């Protein structure tokens, strides 16, 4: 199939007509144009002749003798006298020398280049034409120019509503009417792609469609045509030299094994991980990455600037020059300072989604000695970020769980979160002791020393059958961050959860009404946004995440976060402090709370465990109630995830100021709303927020410290 655009686009809509005044047929056309009266004739032939004669070295006489032409631009309603093709090109490109020599310019004039996508592609095609880097251009785009395109597309308001490829072709014709330009106004399709590519030396791909990106590359690879692509943010350029290697994977293998047909069938959400890998999201500018978070919320679409696109156009032009002249240009990608940075072009590192840890047995090899069993149970207690803020000391007749201040964080206001963990550890120790018949008294101490709080579990002859029966469910207790099915909890389950909290001196305040859960989701989303935007809170949150290959016995295994592929890809952006700082500056980032909101909305119930009093011992007692509720939920087959709003352990504005000085008023209001929603009294401390759901088993578990070794949670 031969590439023919005459029926597709109407070549007279964008092609200037070159007329010879001494040609009888052309002379009659000129006569009609002059008689029409609407066509302006511009004659600067004397200026052009003078400029030609002034060039150094002097031009050859044959070039000076080349007849002038009249060039008619129908869309401009004008005709201008221009030098003949050789003289025109020589004069127009004179200032290229010696960045491009005359001989090189002649060699480049033999290139045929295709450009798919004429927004970013407009600037590239125009630069290629202006720099004289080709003798033929093929332009394909189905879209029409809009006013919002004019922040970056070098067109005018008079072009709005025209096909983008035609707009570009007209502008190129006004730069060089002798350059052969062909236009495909229906874009490229499976039926026309082959004809568009046949005979090309280079293809520049700048379209939005992911499946077309892949299809262009597969077809170019089959024909041995190199593919170039410029992404505007931070000047990313991709070079794929299928002319040098016809076996290399398309897009450097960043798409994996997925094919064009599969890509075409993906939803927008499912395409996100592929797109983010292609644009190298982890290295976007802070403004670009922060803007990506806002797309669909405060931004209509991905932002692009004319200056960035101009850099991309310059970079592609340099790449075309190198290909056309046979200079070194391997496949790969780089972020550019145009020609200089191209010398350091390298293959991109593969960025597949993080491999998740395999599920593991929830029960470790049980110690044999009672004291070791009790200590091991204490170590299984939950803690904020799985940081395990304790030292566990075993004696002959007791196990002491000491709060260790070195594990504190900003959200652990006055060690209140750590106190909850100490209380949960003491509960686990009691359960283990009860199962062995060595349950003695438990006491909490705050009598100074290096530890602000300690729990002492004494071992003595004593049983509690109900408590001891919780031993296996306690060992199986786990955090489940899967989004669940929000089916209602049974009356029996609700009664069990309330009874578990009351047995430890706490109160469980449950939200089961959908309207209440929705209100809570909005509150918790707002606090999560603040946690991302506040630099210390964000840094501490990210530091808790453990990536594949990291050898650590604390923190949260990334697999346990149960993130979808799109969210895992987005995490490269969300973990960046500079991106969060930019969103903070813009007072933006609403999307930062969407994950926690979605999880809460997928829950069957949301609960907060409270206890009377505000001392560390009160928080420890509440921690025991938290663990009792969690174990009861585990026994009922529910998935449980703790949710930690920033304000949870704040008592007053001083605490809120320490947490997030720029958000005190907002946090105060959110805390008031949440305490009102959960009917928490002023004399009560909120220990932890838990969401309950019907969900599949967790994908991974975070490790635990024990005698210098990590054990699974």
C-alpha positions in Angstrom: 0.0 0.0 0.0 1.6 3.3 -1.1 1.4 6.3 1.3 -1.1 8.6 -0.4 -2.8 11.4 1.6 -4.5 13.3 -1.1 -7.9 11.8 -0.4 -7.3 11.8 3.4 -6.3 15.4 4.0 -6.6 17.5 0.9 -3.1 18.5 0.1 -4.1 22.0 -1.0 -5.1 22.7 2.6 -1.5 22.8 3.7 0.8 22.8 0.6 2.2 26.0 -0.9 2.0 26.0 -4.7 5.3 27.0 -6.4 4.7 28.8 -9.6 7.2 29.7 -12.4 6.5 33.0 -14.1 8.0 31.8 -17.3 5.9 28.6 -17.4 2.7 29.1 -19.5 0.5 27.0 -17.2 1.8 28.7 -14.1 1.6 32.1 -15.7 -2.2 31.6 -16.2 -2.6 30.7 -12.6 -0.7 33.8 -11.5 -2.9 35.9 -13.8 -6.0 34.6 -12.2 -4.6 35.2 -8.7 -3.8 38.8 -9.6 -7.2 39.4 -11.2 -8.9 37.9 -8.0 -7.9 40.9 -5.9 -8.0 39.0 -2.7 -4.4 37.7 -3.0 -1.6 39.9 -1.8 1.7 39.7 -3.8 4.9 40.2 -1.9 8.1 40.8 -3.9 11.4 41.0 -2.0 13.4 39.3 -4.7 16.0 42.1 -4.7 16.6 41.6 -1.0 17.1 37.9 -1.5 19.5 38.4 -4.4 21.5 40.9 -2.4 21.7 38.5 0.6 22.8 35.6 -1.7 25.6 37.7 -3.1 26.8 38.7 0.4 27.3 35.1 1.5 30.8 33.8 2.3 32.2 32.0 0.5 30.6 33.5 -2.6 27.9 31.3 -4.1 28.3 29.8 -7.5 27.0 31.6 -10.5 24.6 28.9 -11.4 22.8 29.4 -8.1 22.6 33.1 -8.7 21.1 32.5 -12.1 18.4 30.2 -10.7 15.0 31.8 -11.6 12.9 33.2 -8.8 9.5 31.6 -8.0 6.2 32.8 -6.9 4.9 30.7 -4.0 1.2 30.9 -3.3 -0.2 30.2 0.2 -4.0 29.7 -0.2 -4.7 29.9 3.5 -2.8 33.2 3.7 -4.3 34.6 0.5 -0.8 35.8 -0.5 1.9 34.9 -3.0 5.6 35.7 -2.3 8.6 35.8 -4.6 11.3 33.5 -3.4 14.6 32.2 -4.7 14.6 28.8 -6.5 15.0 25.7 -4.4 18.8 25.5 -4.4 19.4 29.1 -3.7 16.5 29.2 -1.1 17.9 26.3 0.8 21.5 27.7 0.7 20.4 31.1 2.0 17.9 29.9 4.5 20.3 27.3 6.1 23.5 29.4 5.9 23.4 30.1 9.6 23.6 26.4 10.3 27.2 26.4 9.3 29.5 25.0 10.7 27.3 23.4 13.3 26.1 21.5 10.3 28.4 21.7 7.3 27.2 22.2 3.8 28.0 18.6 2.9 26.2 17.3 6.0 23.2 19.4 5.2 23.0 17.9 1.8 23.2 14.4 3.3 20.5 15.2 5.8 18.2 16.4 3.0 17.8 12.8 1.9 16.0 11.8 5.1 12.3 11.0 5.3 10.9 11.4 8.8 7.5 10.6 10.2 5.9 12.4 13.2 3.0 10.8 15.0 1.2 13.1 17.3 1.3 16.8 16.5 1.0 18.6 19.9 4.6 18.0 21.1 5.2 16.7 17.6 4.4 20.1 16.1 7.5 21.7 17.7 9.6 18.7 16.8 8.5 18.7 13.1 8.9 22.4 12.8 12.4 22.2 14.3 13.4 19.4 12.0 12.2 21.5 9.0 13.7 24.7 10.3 17.1 23.0 10.8 16.9 21.4 7.4 17.3 17.9 8.8 15.1 16.1 6.2 13.8 16.2 2.7 10.4 14.7 3.5 8.1 14.9 6.5 5.0 12.8 7.1 2.7 14.1 9.8 -0.2 12.1 11.4 -2.8 13.3 13.9 -6.6 12.9 14.1 -7.1 15.7 16.6 -8.0 19.3 16.1 -6.3 22.3 17.7 -7.9 23.8 20.8 -7.3 27.0 22.7 -5.7 25.1 25.6 -3.1 23.8 23.2 -1.7 27.2 22.5 0.4 27.2 25.7 2.8 24.9 23.9 1.8 24.4 20.3 3.4 27.2 18.2 0.2 28.0 16.3 -2.3 30.9 16.5 -5.9 31.5 17.5 -6.7 31.6 13.8 -5.8 27.9 13.6 -8.3 26.7 16.3 -10.5 24.0 15.0 -8.1 22.9 12.3 -6.5 19.4 12.3 -3.2 19.6 14.2 -1.2 18.0 11.5 -2.5 20.5 8.9 -1.6 23.4 11.3 1.9 22.0 11.6 2.2 21.4 7.8 1.1 25.0 7.1 3.7 26.4 9.4 6.4 24.3 7.9 5.3 25.3 4.4 5.7 28.9 5.5 9.3 28.1 6.6 10.2 26.0 3.5 7.7 25.6 0.6 10.1 23.3 -1.1 10.1 20.7 1.7 7.9 17.7 0.8 5.2 17.4 3.5 2.5 14.8 3.6 -0.4 14.7 6.1 -2.6 12.0 7.5 -5.5 13.7 9.3 -7.1 10.5 10.5 -3.9 9.6 12.5 -2.4 6.2 12.2 -4.4 3.0 12.5 -3.7 -0.6 12.1 -4.7 -0.3 8.4 -2.6 2.8 7.6 0.4 2.4 9.9 2.4 0.3 7.4 1.9 2.7 4.6 2.8 5.6 6.8 6.1 4.0 7.9 7.2 2.5 4.6 10.2 4.4 3.2 10.9 6.4 6.4 14.4 6.7 7.8 13.2 7.9 11.3 9.9 8.0 13.1 9.2 10.4 16.0 6.3 9.1 18.2 4.5 11.7 20.4 1.0 10.4 20.7 -1.1 9.9 23.9 -2.4 6.4 23.2 -0.4 3.6 24.9 -1.4 0.9 22.4 -0.5 3.1 19.4 2.9 3.8 21.0 3.4 0.1 21.1 2.0 -0.5 17.6 4.2 2.2 16.0 7.3 0.6 17.6 6.4 -3.0 16.6 5.9 -1.9 13.0 9.0 0.3 13.0 11.0 -2.6 14.4 9.8 -4.9 11.7 11.1 -2.3 9.1 14.3 -1.5 10.9 13.3 2.1 11.5 14.7 3.9 14.6 12.1 5.5 16.9 12.6 8.7 18.9 10.4 10.1 21.7 10.7 13.2 23.8 8.9 13.6 27.1 8.7 17.3 28.2 9.4 17.1 31.9 13.1 17.3 32.6 13.9 16.6 29.0 13.6 12.8 28.9 14.4 11.4 25.5 14.1 7.8 24.3 16.1 6.4 21.4 15.3 2.9 20.0 17.6 1.9 17.2 15.7 -0.8 15.5 17.9 -0.1 12.5 20.8 -1.4 14.5 19.0 -4.2 16.5 15.8 -5.6 15.2 15.4 -7.9 18.2 15.4 -5.3 21.0 12.2 -5.1 23.0 10.0 -2.1 22.4 10.1 0.8 24.8 13.3 -0.8 26.3 11.2 -3.7 27.7 9.5 -1.3 30.2 6.1 -2.7 29.1 7.1 -6.3 29.9 5.5 -9.0 27.8 2.2 -7.2 27.2 1.2 -6.8 23.6 -0.6 -4.2 21.5 -3.9 -6.0 21.7 -3.7 -6.4 25.4 -2.8 -2.8 25.9 -5.8 -1.7 23.8 -8.1 -3.6 26.2 -6.7 -2.2 29.4 -8.7 0.3 31.5 -7.2 3.7 32.2 -6.3 2.6 35.7 -4.6 -0.6 34.5 -2.5 1.5 32.1 -1.1 3.7 34.9 1.8 1.4 36.0 3.0 1.1 32.3 2.7 4.9 31.7 4.6 5.7 34.9 7.4 3.3 34.0 7.6 4.8 30.5 7.9 8.4 31.9 10.3 7.3 34.6 8.0 8.8 37.3 10.5 8.5 40.1 12.7 11.1 38.3 10.1 13.6 37.3 10.5 17.2 38.5 8.8 17.9 41.8 6.3 20.2 39.9 5.7 17.5 37.3 5.3 14.7 39.8 3.1 16.8 42.2 1.0 17.8 39.2 0.5 14.1 38.3 -1.1 13.6 41.7 -3.5 16.5 41.0 -4.6 15.3 37.5 -8.4 14.8 37.5 -8.7 16.9 40.6 -7.3 20.4 40.5 -5.8 19.8 37.0 -7.7 18.7 33.9 -4.7 16.9 32.4 -1.0 16.4 32.5 0.7 19.8 32.2 3.3 20.7 29.6 5.2 23.9 28.9 6.3 25.3 25.6 9.9 25.7 26.9 10.2 22.1 27.9 8.8 21.0 24.6 11.3 23.2 22.8 14.1 21.4 24.7 12.6 18.1 23.6 12.4 19.3 20.0 16.1 20.4 20.1 17.0 17.0 21.6 15.2 15.1 18.9 16.7 17.3 16.2 20.2 16.4 17.5 19.3 12.7 17.6 18.0 12.9 14.0 21.2 14.7 13.0 23.3 11.9 14.5 21.3 9.1 12.9 21.3 10.9 9.5 25.1 11.4 9.6 25.9 8.0 11.0 27.3 9.4 14.3 27.2 7.4 17.5 23.7 7.2 19.0 22.9 4.0 20.8 19.5 2.9 22.0 18.6 4.1 25.5 17.2 7.0 27.4 18.7 10.0 29.1 17.6 13.3 30.6 19.2 15.9 28.4 21.2 19.1 28.2 20.7 18.5 24.5 23.8 17.5 22.5 26.2 17.3 25.4 24.1 14.9 27.5 23.4 12.6 24.5 27.1 11.6 24.8 26.2 9.9 28.0 23.2 8.0 26.8 22.6 4.8 28.6 20.0 2.0 28.8 17.4 2.6 31.5 17.4 0.5 34.5 14.4 -1.9 34.5 11.7 -0.8 36.9 9.2 -3.6 37.3 6.7 -3.5 40.1 8.3 -4.5 43.5 8.2 -8.3 44.1 6.0 -9.0 47.0 7.1 -11.2 49.9 5.6 -14.7 49.9 3.1 -15.5 52.6 4.7 -17.3 55.5 3.5 -19.3 58.4 2.0 -17.2 61.2 3.4 -19.3 63.9 7.2 -19.4 64.6 9.0 -22.4 66.2 7.6 -22.2 69.7 10.1 -21.9 72.6 9.9 -24.6 75.2 10.6 -22.8 78.5 7.5 -20.9 79.9 9.5 -17.7 80.3 10.6 -17.8 76.7 7.0 -18.6 75.5 5.7 -15.5 77.4 8.5 -13.2 76.1 7.9 -14.5 72.5 4.2 -13.7 72.8 4.9 -10.2 74.0 7.1 -9.6 71.0 4.1 -10.3 68.7 2.2 -7.3 69.8 1.3 -4.6 67.3 3.1 -1.2 67.2 3.0 1.9 65.1 4.9 1.2 61.8 6.0 -2.1 63.4 8.8 -0.2 65.1 8.4 -2.4 68.3 9.2 0.4 70.8 10.3 -1.9 73.6 13.0 -3.9 75.3 11.7 -7.2 76.6 13.7 -8.6 79.5 13.1 -12.1 80.9 13.8 -13.1 84.5 13.3 -16.3 86.3 9.8 -15.5 87.4 8.8 -12.4 85.3 8.9 -10.8 81.9 9.4 -7.0 81.8 8.3 -5.0 78.7 10.1 -1.6 78.9 9.2 1.4 76.7 12.4 2.3 74.8 12.4 6.1 73.8 14.9 5.5 70.9 12.0 4.0 68.9 9.7 7.0 69.2 8.5 9.2 66.3 6.7 12.5 65.8 3.2 10.9 65.9 4.2 9.1 69.2 3.2 12.2 71.2 4.6 12.0 74.7 5.1 8.2 74.1 1.4 7.6 74.1 1.4 5.4 71.0 4.3 3.5 72.5 2.3 3.0 75.7 -0.5 1.4 73.7 2.0 -1.0 72.3 3.4 -1.8 75.8 -0.2 -2.6 76.9 -0.7 -4.8 73.9 2.5 -6.7 74.6 1.5 -7.2 78.2 -1.9 -8.6 77.1 -0.1 -11.1 74.8 2.2 -12.1 77.6 -0.8 -12.7 79.9 -2.5 -14.8 77.3 0.6 -17.0 76.9 1.1 -17.3 80.7 -2.6 -18.2 81.1 -2.3 -21.0 78.5 0.6 -22.5 80.4 -1.0 -22.1 83.8 1.7 -19.7 85.0 -0.4 -16.5 85.1 0.6 -14.1 87.8 -0.2 -10.5 88.4 0.6 -7.7 85.9 1.7 -4.2 86.9 2.6 -1.0 85.1 5.3 1.3 86.5 6.2 4.9 85.6 8.7 5.5 88.4 11.4 7.2 86.4 14.7 5.8 85.0 15.5 5.5 81.4 12.1 4.0 80.5 9.0 6.1 80.9 6.8 3.0 81.2 7.2 -0.6 81.9 4.9 -3.6 82.2 5.9 -6.4 84.5 4.2 -9.8 84.0 4.9 -12.1 86.9 4.9 -15.9 86.4 3.2 -17.9 89.2 0.8 -20.8 89.5 -2.5 -19.5 88.0 -4.9 -20.2 85.2 -7.5 -18.3 83.2 -9.2 -20.7 80.8 -10.9 -17.9 78.8 -7.7 -16.0 78.4 -5.6 -19.0 77.7 -8.0 -20.1 74.9 -6.9 -17.0 73.0 -3.3 -18.2 72.7 -3.6 -19.6 69.1 -5.7 -16.7 67.8 -3.2 -14.3 69.4 -0.3 -16.0 67.5 -2.4 -15.7 64.3 -3.2 -12.1 64.8 -2.1 -10.1 61.8 -2.6 -6.8 60.1 -4.8 -7.1 57.0 -4.7 -4.1 54.6 -6.7 -5.6 51.8 -9.7 -3.7 50.8 -12.6 -5.8 51.9 -16.3 -6.4 51.2 -18.3 -4.1 53.5 -20.9 -6.6 54.4 -22.4 -6.0 57.9 -21.0 -7.7 61.0 -23.3 -10.1 62.8 -24.8 -9.2 66.1 -22.8 -12.0 67.8 -19.5 -10.6 66.3 -20.4 -7.1 67.5 -21.1 -8.4 71.0 -17.8 -10.3 71.1 -15.8 -7.2 70.1 -17.5 -5.0 72.7 -17.0 -7.7 75.4 -13.3 -8.1 74.5 -12.7 -4.3 75.1 -14.7 -4.2 78.3 -12.9 -7.2 79.7 -9.7 -5.1 79.6 -11.3 -2.0 81.0 -11.7 -0.3 77.7 -14.6 0.7 75.4 -15.0 0.0 71.8 -16.9 2.7 69.9 -18.1 1.2 66.6 -19.3 2.9 63.5 -21.4 0.6 61.3 -23.8 3.0 59.6 -22.6 3.7 56.1 -23.1 7.5 56.4 -21.0 7.5 59.6 -18.3 5.4 57.9 -18.3 7.8 55.0 -17.9 10.8 57.3 -15.0 9.0 59.1 -13.4 8.2 55.7 -13.4 11.9 54.8 -11.9 12.9 58.2 -9.2 10.2 58.0 -8.4 11.1 54.4 -7.8 14.7 55.4 -5.4 13.7 58.2 -3.6 11.3 55.9 -3.1 14.2 53.4 -1.5 16.2 56.3 0.7 13.3 57.1 2.1 13.2 53.6 2.5 17.0 53.4 4.2 17.5 56.7 8.0 16.9 56.1 8.8 15.1 59.3 5.7 13.0 59.3 6.2 12.1 55.6 9.8 11.2 56.1 9.0 8.9 59.1 6.1 7.3 57.3 8.3 6.4 54.2 11.2 5.3 56.5 8.8 2.6 57.9 8.4 0.9 54.5 10.7 -2.1 53.8 11.3 -2.8 50.1 12.3 -6.1 48.6 15.9 -7.0 49.4 16.1 -4.8 52.5 17.2 -6.9 55.5 15.3 -5.6 58.5 13.4 -7.0 61.4 11.2 -4.0 61.9 9.1 -1.7 59.7 6.4 -2.6 57.2 7.0 -5.1 54.4 5.8 -3.3 51.2 3.9 -6.4 50.3 1.8 -6.1 53.4 0.5 -2.7 52.2 -1.7 -4.6 49.7 -1.2 -1.9 47.0 -2.6 -2.3 43.5 -0.1 -2.2 40.6 -1.0 1.4 39.9 -0.5 2.4 43.5 2.8 0.6 43.7 4.0 2.5 40.6 2.7 5.8 42.1 4.6 5.2 45.3 7.8 6.3 43.6 6.2 9.7 43.5 4.5 9.7 46.8 7.7 8.8 48.7 9.5 11.9 47.4 9.8 14.8 49.9 10.3 17.4 47.1 7.0 16.4 45.5 5.2 16.7 48.9 6.8 20.1 49.5 5.5 21.3 46.1 2.0 20.1 46.9 2.2 21.7 50.3 3.2 25.0 48.6 0.3 24.7 46.3 -2.1 23.8 49.1 -3.0 20.8 47.0 -2.7 17.0 47.4 -6.3 16.0 47.9 -5.5 12.7 46.3 -3.0 11.8 49.0 -5.9 10.8 51.3 -7.7 8.7 48.7 -6.0 5.4 49.6 -7.1 5.5 53.3 -10.5 6.7 52.4 -11.0 3.8 49.9 -9.9 1.3 52.5 -12.2 2.7 55.2 -15.1 2.7 52.8 -14.5 -1.0 52.0 -14.8 -1.8 55.7 -17.8 -3.4 57.5 -17.2 -1.3 60.5 -14.8 1.2 61.9 -13.9 1.2 65.6 -11.9 3.3 68.1 -10.8 1.8 71.5 -11.0 4.3 74.3 -10.2 4.3 78.0 -10.9 6.7 80.8 -7.8 8.8 81.7 -4.9 10.3 79.8 -1.8 9.0 81.6 0.7 6.6 80.1 -0.7 3.8 82.2 -4.2 4.6 80.9 -2.9 4.3 77.4 -1.2 1.0 78.3 -4.5 -0.3 79.7 -6.2 0.9 76.4 -3.5 -1.0 74.5 -4.4 -4.2 76.2 -8.1 -3.6 75.2 -6.9 -2.9 71.6 -5.1 -6.2 71.4 -8.1 -8.1 73.0 -10.4 -6.6 70.3 -7.9 -7.5 67.6 -7.6 -11.1 68.7 -11.3 -11.4 69.0 -11.7 -10.1 65.5 -9.0 -12.6 64.3 -11.0 -15.4 65.9 -14.1 -14.3 64.1 -12.4 -14.4 60.7 -12.3 -10.6 60.2 -9.5 -8.6 58.6 -8.2 -5.8 60.9 -6.1 -2.8 60.0 -5.1 0.0 62.4 -5.6 3.5 61.1 -3.6 6.3 62.7 -5.0 9.8 62.2 -2.3 12.4 62.9 -4.2 13.9 65.8 -4.8 10.6 67.6 -2.4 11.2 70.5 -2.6 15.0 70.7 -4.2 16.5 73.8 -4.0 20.2 73.0 -2.8 22.8 70.5 0.8 22.4 71.8 0.7 18.8 70.8 -0.9 19.6 67.4 1.8 22.2 66.8 4.5 19.7 67.4 2.9 17.3 65.0 2.2 19.7 62.1 2.7 23.4 62.8 1.2 24.5 59.5 -2.0 22.5 60.0 -3.0 23.1 63.7 -6.4 24.6 63.0 -7.3 21.9 60.5 -6.1 19.1 62.8 -8.0 20.6 65.7 -11.2 20.7 63.7 -10.7 17.2 62.3 -10.0 15.8 65.8 -13.2 17.5 67.1 -15.2 16.0 64.3 -13.9 12.5 64.8 -14.3 12.5 68.6 -17.9 13.8 68.1 -18.6 11.2 65.5 -17.3 8.4 67.7 -19.0 9.9 70.8 -15.7 10.0 72.7 -15.9 11.9 75.9 -13.4 14.6 77.0 -12.1 12.4 79.8 -11.4 9.5 77.5 -8.2 8.7 75.6 -8.4 7.2 72.1 -5.9 4.4 71.9 -6.3 3.2 68.3 -8.6 3.3 65.3 -9.3 -0.1 63.7 -11.1 -0.9 60.5 -12.9 -4.3 60.3 -13.5 -6.0 57.0 -14.2 -9.3 55.3 -11.1 -9.7 53.3 -8.7 -12.3 51.9 -5.5 -13.3 53.8 -2.7 -10.8 53.8 -0.1 -11.1 51.0 2.9 -10.7 53.3 3.9 -10.1 56.9 6.4 -7.7 58.4 9.3 -9.1 60.5 9.9 -9.0 64.2 12.9 -8.6 66.4 13.7 -11.5 68.7 17.2 -12.1 70.2 18.8 -10.3 67.2 16.8 -12.3 64.6 13.7 -11.3 62.6 10.6 -13.4 63.1 7.4 -13.1 61.2 4.5 -11.2 62.5 
